[in-house]
Amino acid sequence: MSGIQRRRSGVYEYRVMVPKALAKKPAPDHLHSRFSDLINAKTGCFKGEVARSLHTSDPLEAKKRGRRVGVELHELTEAAVKAFRLPEVITPAPAIPREEITEIAAEIQAEWLAWDEEQREGGDDRRFSSTAEERQSRFPDVLSLQFGPDDGGMELDVLISAEN
């Protein structure tokens, strides 16, 4: 009667060692519900051995029940070893409808364009960190822009040479 032991109370139980691949190792959260018989609820680690009562004090009945319980526990430990070796399977999030994606993208684009316009129109706070004279003394080689708003951002001679 391998694995079957008689308790002091006279009731038989089936005991099996948990494989070394699992024994006393922390159990990942996603395995707790599937393998609660193998996991110590207080520590969250796999047990070193598992015992199940056979609910009988008759040795012949214990032997019959022990075979059935033994198969169950061995199948359970084998499944736990396989599950422990595999990474947690994460269910993908539901797909976002294309209309919602387009709407989100439009909102983000509008926010960025508003921020960009604010920066271009008002400038950023660095312009208040020094006066024009201080900037000119620190950066004497920087020239003021010579073109206006209708020049396309280029000096006229550069613009003409680019068109040719």
Secondary structure, 3 states (H helix, E strand, C coil): CCCEEECCCCCEEEEEECCCCCCCCECCHHHCCCCHHHECCCCCEECCEEEEECCCCCHHHHHHHHHHHHHHHHHHHHHHHHHHHCCCCCCCCCCCCHHHHHHHHHHHHHHHHHHHHHHHHHCCHHHHCCCHHHHHHHCCCCCCCCCCCCCCCCCHHHHHHHHC
